Amino acid sequence: MKTNVNFKKILATSLIVVIGLGAAVGAWFALRYFISRAAEPEKNAILMVKPESGSYKNGEDFSLSIKVDTKNQEIGSIRALINYDPKVLIAEEVSKKDSILNTFMADIDQEKGQVSLLGSTNKTTPGGEKKITYKTTDPGNPGQVMRIDFKVSTEKSLDTKVGFVAGENGVYLAKEINGKIFNILGETRGGTYKINGGSGEEPLDPPVLEKAEAGDQKVDLTWTKVEEATNYIAFYGETSRKYSDSKEVGNVTTSTISGLTNGTTYYFAVKARNEKEESEYSNELSATPQKGGGEEIPAPYELEATAGNSKVDLDWKWKASAQTPGGGSPTYNVYRGEVRTTETVGSETPGFTRIKRSLSEKRYTDQEVVNGTTYEYYVKAVLNNQESKESNHDTATPSEEGGKLAADIAHNEDGNAVYGRDGKVDAYDFIFLMSVWMWETAQIEEAGFTDPNVDYAQYQSGSGGNVVLDSDGIVSAPEFIWMMTEWGKQVTSNK
C-alpha cells in the first residue's frame, strides 16, 4: 500500500510538471504570435488614378497619373498592373517625370490593355545601390509614381474605366521590417471616364480661359460662360497640355485651385460640360504661385536662340527693378517647345517643357535637339522661390551647317555699326568688334554689354594655336581670328 501511495504522488507530480510545461510552451508560442503580429505594418496605403473622372472625344489625347498615399509609412518598391479597355483607349507613352521611383521599368501591352510597372526607390550610384525609402506625409499631396498618356480610339459614346489588377500579383507596395517584406496596400482607386464618340449634334463650344492669377499656394481662374453648359472642369498640371489633376467646379465661371507649391509653374485649361457631352479644352494659361504682396520678379528679356550643329545656344538679359522682392541674383529656368506645321493651323508650338532649372548664368546650350527640327524657347527668372513671367520667345533650327553665324553681331544704321544681327557677316561686324575689343571692361558694362555676343572664341592651350568656339569671359584677339574665318566663309558662299 505504501508503494502504491508513492506511485500516485509521482504520477500526480509528473502531470503537474507536464501541464506546467505545456502552458509555458503555449504561452511562448502565443507570445511569439502576438509579437510577430505586432511587427506587421498596417495595410492602409492607397494607390490611385488621378484625375478620377473626365470626358474625352474620339481622337483626343489625355494623361492620367498613378499616385500613392503611403499613410506615413515607408516603402521601398512598387509593383502594379493597370487595366484599361484596348478597344476604347490606346496607351501611347509612359513617363517617369517627377516620379518617387529612382529605378523604373514600365511596359505597355496594348493587346491586353495593360500597363505593367516595377520600380524601386533605391538609387544606383558608382559605389553601388543606395537604399532610399519614400513615405507620404501630406495626404493632400500623394506621391507621383508615373504618368500614362492615352488616346481615345472609338466612335462609340460610353463610360470606360482605368484601374488596377486585384490581388498581390497585381499591386504590391513593399515595406521592409527587420529583413521581412510586407505589402501595405489597403486600397486601390481607379477612374471612370466619359467617351463621346460623336453624336452628330452640335458640340459644346469650349470656354475661353481669361485669367490665371497667382497667389500664395493658389491660382484664381476666370473663364467665359458657355451656353447650354451646366458644369465646368478645371484641369491643371506642371507640364503644358499634360494635366495631372482636375477639379469639377459646378455651373460657375470662376474657381480657385489651392494646395499648390509656391515657385512652381502650373498650366491650366477648362472644359464645359452638360448631361450629354463635354467640350474640348479651352486655351491654356500658366501661373506661378508665390508669397508676397503681388510683387513680381522682372522677366528676362532679349532672349536669343542661336542654332548650331545638334545644339542651340541661348543668351538673355535680366535686370532687377526697384520693386524686385528680396533682392539678390536670380537663377533661371529654361523652357522649350517643338514647332510643328499643319495644313489647318500652320506653324504652332503645342506645349512647352522645362528642360533646365536653377541656372546661375544667363546662357545655356541645349544639346538635346535634332538637326532639322525647329524649337521655340523662353526663360523665366527665379528669386526667393518665386518665378517670373516668360521672357520673349525665340526660335532656332539646328543643322549640320549650323544656324546664325556667331560673328554676325552688328548691322548698318546711318553708316554706323550698330549692335544686333542682320543675317550676314560683313565689314560692320568688324567695326563693332574692333570697338568692343578696344574698350575697357568698364566701358563694355556701361554700354550694356556685360556679356557681349562678340565673346564667342577662346584660345585652347596645346591645340596648336587653334581658336575654339566658346566663351571665356573676355573679348580678345581670338575673336578676330574666328571672325575672319567666318567672314571668309560668308564672302565665299555669297559669290
C-alpha positions in Angstrom: 0.0 0.0 0.0 2.8 2.4 0.8 4.4 1.8 -2.6 1.0 2.5 -4.3 0.7 5.8 -2.5 4.2 6.9 -3.7 3.4 6.0 -7.3 0.3 8.1 -7.1 2.3 11.0 -5.8 4.9 10.6 -8.5 2.2 10.4 -11.2 0.4 13.5 -9.9 3.7 15.4 -9.7 4.5 14.4 -13.3 1.2 15.5 -14.6 1.6 18.9 -12.9 5.0 19.3 -14.5 3.7 18.3 -17.9 0.8 20.6 -17.7 3.1 23.4 -16.5 5.5 22.9 -19.4 2.6 22.8 -21.8 1.3 26.0 -20.5 4.7 27.6 -20.7 5.3 26.4 -24.3 1.8 27.5 -25.2 2.4 30.9 -23.7 5.7 31.2 -25.5 4.1 30.4 -28.9 1.3 32.8 -28.2 3.7 35.5 -27.2 5.7 34.9 -30.4 2.5 35.0 -32.4 1.4 38.3 -30.9 4.9 39.8 -31.2 5.0 38.8 -34.9 1.5 40.2 -35.4 2.5 43.4 -33.7 5.5 43.7 -36.0 3.4 43.6 -39.2 2.6 47.0 -40.6 -0.9 48.3 -41.1 -2.3 47.7 -44.6 -3.8 51.2 -45.3 -1.8 52.6 -48.2 -3.7 53.8 -51.3 -2.7 53.5 -55.0 -4.9 55.7 -57.1 -5.5 57.1 -60.6 -5.7 60.9 -61.0 -7.9 62.5 -62.2 -10.6 60.1 -61.3 -13.0 61.4 -63.9 -13.1 63.3 -67.1 -14.8 63.4 -70.6 -12.9 62.9 -73.8 -13.7 62.6 -77.5 -12.6 60.2 -80.3 -9.0 61.0 -81.3 -8.3 63.2 -78.2 -5.1 62.8 -76.1 -5.2 62.9 -72.4 -3.0 61.9 -69.5 -3.6 60.1 -66.2 -1.3 60.0 -63.2 -0.7 57.0 -60.9 -0.2 58.3 -57.4 0.4 56.7 -54.0 -0.5 57.7 -50.4 1.5 55.5 -48.0 -0.2 56.9 -44.9 3.1 58.0 -43.4 4.7 54.5 -43.9 7.9 54.0 -45.7 8.0 51.9 -48.9 11.0 50.8 -51.0 9.4 49.4 -54.2 6.1 49.3 -56.1 4.7 46.6 -58.5 1.4 47.4 -60.3 -0.7 46.3 -63.2 -3.0 48.9 -64.7 -6.0 47.8 -66.7 -7.8 49.7 -69.5 -10.1 48.8 -72.4 -7.9 48.5 -75.5 -10.9 48.8 -77.8 -11.5 52.3 -76.4 -8.1 53.6 -75.4 -4.6 53.5 -76.8 -1.8 53.8 -74.2 0.8 55.8 -76.1 3.6 56.5 -73.6 4.6 56.1 -70.0 6.5 58.9 -68.3 8.5 58.8 -65.0 8.8 62.6 -64.8 8.7 63.7 -61.1 8.4 60.0 -60.0 9.2 58.9 -56.5 10.9 55.9 -58.0 14.6 56.1 -58.9 14.6 52.7 -60.7 11.8 52.4 -63.1 10.6 49.8 -65.6 7.2 50.0 -67.4 5.8 48.2 -70.3 2.6 48.7 -72.4 0.7 45.7 -73.7 -1.9 47.3 -76.0 -3.4 43.9 -77.0 -4.2 43.0 -73.4 -5.0 46.6 -72.3 -2.4 46.6 -69.5 0.5 48.8 -68.3 2.9 47.0 -66.0 5.2 48.8 -63.6 8.1 47.6 -61.5 10.1 50.3 -59.7 12.3 50.9 -56.7 13.0 54.0 -54.6 16.6 52.9 -54.3 19.2 54.8 -56.3 22.1 53.2 -58.2 25.4 55.0 -57.7 29.0 54.3 -58.7 29.6 52.9 -55.3 26.7 50.5 -55.5 23.0 50.7 -54.7 21.9 53.3 -52.2 18.9 52.4 -50.1 16.2 55.1 -50.1 12.6 54.9 -49.0 9.6 57.1 -49.6 6.6 58.0 -47.4 3.6 60.3 -47.9 3.4 62.8 -45.0 0.7 65.0 -46.5 -2.5 63.1 -47.6 -3.4 66.0 -49.8 -0.2 65.6 -51.8 0.2 61.9 -52.8 3.5 60.9 -54.4 3.7 60.8 -58.2 4.5 57.2 -59.4 4.1 57.6 -63.2 2.1 59.2 -65.9 0.3 57.4 -68.7 -0.6 59.2 -72.0 -3.7 57.8 -73.7 -5.5 58.5 -77.0 -9.2 57.8 -77.4 -9.9 55.4 -80.3 -13.6 54.7 -80.6 -16.6 56.2 -82.3 -19.0 54.9 -79.6 -20.2 57.1 -76.7 -19.7 55.2 -73.4 -18.1 55.1 -70.0 -14.7 53.4 -69.7 -12.6 52.6 -66.6 -8.9 52.6 -65.8 -8.0 50.7 -62.7 -5.7 48.1 -61.1 -5.5 44.3 -61.3 -6.6 42.9 -58.0 -4.5 40.8 -55.6 -0.8 40.9 -54.7 0.0 39.7 -58.3 -1.5 43.0 -59.4 -0.3 45.6 -56.9 2.4 45.4 -54.2 3.6 48.3 -52.1 6.7 46.9 -50.4 7.7 47.9 -46.8 10.7 46.2 -45.2 10.8 45.5 -41.4 13.7 43.6 -39.9 14.6 42.0 -43.2 11.0 40.9 -44.0 8.9 42.4 -46.8 5.3 43.3 -46.3 2.6 44.6 -48.7 1.0 47.6 -47.1 -1.6 48.2 -49.8 -5.0 48.8 -48.3 -7.0 50.2 -51.3 -6.8 50.9 -55.0 -8.8 53.7 -56.6 -9.4 53.7 -60.4 -11.1 56.2 -62.6 -14.2 56.4 -64.8 -14.2 58.5 -68.0 -17.0 59.5 -70.4 -16.2 59.0 -74.0 -18.1 60.9 -76.6 -17.6 59.1 -79.9 -19.7 61.7 -81.8 -23.5 62.0 -81.7 -23.9 64.2 -84.8 -25.2 67.1 -82.6 -23.5 70.5 -82.5 -20.7 70.1 -79.9 -20.4 72.4 -76.9 -18.1 75.3 -77.5 -15.0 75.4 -75.2 -14.9 78.3 -72.7 -12.2 81.0 -73.0 -9.9 81.0 -70.1 -9.4 84.7 -69.5 -7.3 84.9 -66.3 -5.0 82.7 -64.2 -3.9 84.9 -61.3 -1.3 83.5 -58.9 -1.4 83.9 -55.1 0.1 82.2 -52.1 -0.2 78.4 -52.9 -3.1 79.1 -55.1 -4.2 80.3 -58.6 -7.6 82.1 -59.3 -9.1 81.2 -62.6 -11.7 83.1 -64.6 -13.4 82.0 -67.9 -16.3 82.8 -70.2 -19.8 81.3 -69.9 -20.8 78.6 -72.5 -24.5 78.4 -73.5 -26.1 75.0 -72.6 -23.2 74.2 -70.2 -24.3 73.0 -66.7 -20.9 72.3 -65.3 -17.2 73.1 -65.8 -14.0 71.2 -65.1 -10.7 72.9 -64.4 -7.6 71.0 -65.4 -4.0 71.7 -64.3 -0.5 70.2 -64.1 3.2 71.1 -64.2 3.6 70.2 -68.0 1.9 72.1 -70.8 -1.1 70.2 -72.2 -0.4 67.3 -69.9 -2.8 67.8 -67.0 -2.3 65.5 -64.0 -5.2 66.9 -61.8 -8.7 68.2 -62.3 -11.4 69.9 -60.3 -15.2 69.8 -61.1 -16.4 73.3 -60.0 -20.1 73.4 -61.0 -22.0 75.9 -63.1 -19.7 78.9 -62.3 -17.1 80.9 -64.3 -14.5 81.3 -61.5 -12.6 78.9 -59.3 -9.6 78.8 -57.0 -7.1 76.0 -57.3 -5.4 75.7 -53.9 -2.8 73.5 -52.3 -0.2 74.4 -55.0 3.5 74.7 -54.5 5.0 78.2 -54.5 7.6 78.8 -57.1 6.3 76.0 -59.4 4.7 76.9 -62.7 1.3 75.3 -63.4 -0.7 75.1 -66.6 -4.4 75.5 -66.7 -7.3 74.8 -69.0 -11.1 74.4 -68.6 -13.8 72.3 -70.2 -17.6 72.9 -70.4 -20.0 70.0 -69.7 -23.7 69.2 -69.7 -25.6 65.9 -69.4 -24.9 64.9 -73.0 -21.3 65.9 -73.7 -18.2 67.7 -72.8 -16.4 70.4 -74.8 -12.8 70.5 -76.0 -10.1 72.1 -73.8 -10.1 75.9 -73.6 -7.0 77.8 -74.3 -4.2 77.3 -71.9 -2.8 79.8 -69.3 0.1 79.4 -66.9 0.7 80.9 -63.5 3.3 80.5 -60.7 2.0 80.7 -57.1 4.2 82.8 -54.8 4.3 84.6 -51.5 4.3 88.3 -51.2 2.0 91.2 -51.8 1.8 90.8 -55.5 5.4 91.9 -56.1 6.6 90.4 -59.4 10.1 89.4 -60.4 11.2 91.1 -63.6 11.2 88.7 -66.6 14.3 88.0 -68.6 14.5 89.9 -71.9 16.3 89.9 -75.2 16.4 86.1 -75.3 18.3 85.0 -78.4 18.4 81.4 -79.7 21.4 80.6 -82.0 21.3 77.3 -83.8 24.4 75.1 -84.3 25.1 71.5 -85.3 22.9 69.4 -83.0 22.7 72.3 -80.4 21.1 75.6 -79.7 22.9 78.3 -77.8 20.7 80.6 -75.6 21.6 84.0 -74.3 19.4 86.5 -72.4 19.5 89.5 -70.1 17.9 90.3 -66.8 17.7 93.4 -64.7 16.3 94.0 -61.2 13.7 96.7 -60.6 13.0 98.8 -57.6 10.1 96.5 -56.7 12.0 93.3 -57.1 11.2 91.3 -53.9 14.0 90.2 -51.7 16.9 91.4 -53.8 19.8 89.2 -54.8 20.6 87.5 -58.0 18.1 85.1 -59.6 18.5 81.7 -61.1 16.9 80.8 -64.4 14.6 78.1 -65.8 14.6 77.3 -69.5 11.6 76.1 -71.4 11.4 74.5 -74.8 8.7 73.5 -77.3 8.8 71.9 -80.7 7.3 74.0 -83.5 5.0 71.9 -85.7 3.4 72.8 -89.0 0.0 71.6 -90.1 -2.2 72.3 -93.0 -5.1 73.6 -90.9 -3.3 75.6 -88.3 0.1 76.4 -89.8 3.1 76.8 -87.5 2.3 76.3 -83.8 4.1 75.2 -80.6 1.5 73.0 -78.8 3.3 72.8 -75.5 6.5 73.7 -73.6 8.6 71.6 -71.2 11.1 72.9 -68.6 14.4 71.5 -69.8 16.8 73.2 -67.3 16.3 74.7 -63.9 18.3 76.8 -61.4 20.9 78.1 -63.9 23.1 80.8 -62.4 24.4 82.2 -65.7 22.4 84.0 -68.4 23.3 81.5 -71.0 22.6 77.8 -71.8 23.4 75.4 -74.6 20.7 72.9 -75.4 22.3 69.7 -76.8 19.1 67.6 -76.6 18.0 68.7 -80.1 17.6 67.1 -83.5 19.0 68.8 -86.7 16.3 70.0 -89.0 13.7 70.5 -86.2 12.6 74.0 -85.2 12.4 74.7 -81.5 10.9 77.6 -79.6 12.3 78.8 -76.3 11.6 81.1 -73.4 13.2 81.7 -70.0 11.9 82.6 -66.5 13.8 84.1 -63.6 13.5 82.5 -60.1 14.2 84.5 -57.0 13.2 83.6 -53.4 11.2 80.6 -54.7 9.2 82.9 -57.0 9.2 82.5 -60.8 8.9 85.5 -63.1 6.7 85.7 -66.2 8.0 84.5 -69.5 10.8 86.2 -71.4 10.4 86.9 -75.1 10.2 83.8 -77.3 12.8 82.9 -79.9 13.2 80.0 -82.3 16.1 78.1 -83.8 16.6 75.2 -86.2 19.8 73.3 -85.6 21.6 71.8 -88.7 24.9 70.4 -89.8 25.8 73.7 -91.3 25.0 75.5 -88.1 22.5 78.3 -87.7 23.1 82.0 -87.1 26.8 82.9 -87.6 28.5 83.7 -84.3 30.3 86.6 -86.0 27.0 88.2 -87.1 26.9 90.8 -84.3 26.2 94.2 -85.9 24.3 95.9 -88.7 24.4 99.2 -90.5 22.4 102.2 -89.3 23.2 105.6 -90.9 26.7 104.5 -91.8 27.5 103.2 -88.3 27.9 99.7 -86.9 25.0 99.0 -84.5 24.8 96.1 -82.1 22.4 93.5 -83.5 22.3 90.7 -86.1 21.3 91.1 -89.7 21.8 87.6 -91.0 25.2 88.1 -92.6 28.8 88.8 -91.6 30.3 91.9 -93.2 32.5 94.9 -92.5 30.1 96.4 -89.9 30.7 93.3 -87.8 34.4 94.1 -87.9 33.9 97.7 -87.0 31.8 96.8 -84.0 34.2 94.0 -82.9 37.2 96.4 -83.1 35.3 98.9 -81.0 34.4 96.4 -78.3 37.9 94.9 -78.3 39.5 98.3 -77.7 37.0 99.2 -74.9 37.9 98.7 -71.3 35.7 96.4 -69.2 34.1 99.4 -67.6 33.1 100.8 -71.0 31.6 97.5 -72.1 29.5 97.3 -68.9 28.5 101.0 -69.3 27.3 100.3 -72.8 25.1 97.4 -71.5 27.2 94.6 -73.0 28.1 92.9 -69.7 28.3 89.6 -71.7 28.8 90.8 -75.2 28.0 88.4 -78.0 31.4 89.0 -79.5 32.8 86.8 -76.7 32.5 83.6 -78.6 36.0 82.3 -79.1 38.9 81.3 -76.8 42.5 80.1 -77.3 42.9 76.5 -76.3 46.3 75.6 -74.9 48.0 72.7 -76.6 45.8 72.9 -79.7 48.5 74.4 -81.9 47.1 77.9 -81.6 43.6 76.9 -82.9 40.6 79.0 -81.8 37.9 77.1 -80.1 34.3 78.4 -80.4 33.4 79.0 -76.8 33.1 81.9 -74.3 35.9 82.7 -71.9 34.5 85.8 -70.3 36.8 88.3 -72.2 36.9 89.9 -75.7 40.3 89.4 -77.2 42.4 88.6 -80.3 41.0 85.0 -80.8 37.6 86.7 -81.6 39.3 88.4 -84.6 40.8 85.1 -85.8 37.5 83.3 -85.6 35.6 86.2 -87.2 37.9 86.4 -90.1 37.4 82.6 -90.7 33.6 83.0 -90.6 33.8 86.2 -92.7 35.8 84.4 -95.4 33.2 81.6 -95.5 30.4 84.1 -95.7 32.0 86.1 -98.6 32.9 82.9 -100.4 29.4 81.5 -100.1 27.8 84.8 -101.3 29.8 84.9 -104.6 
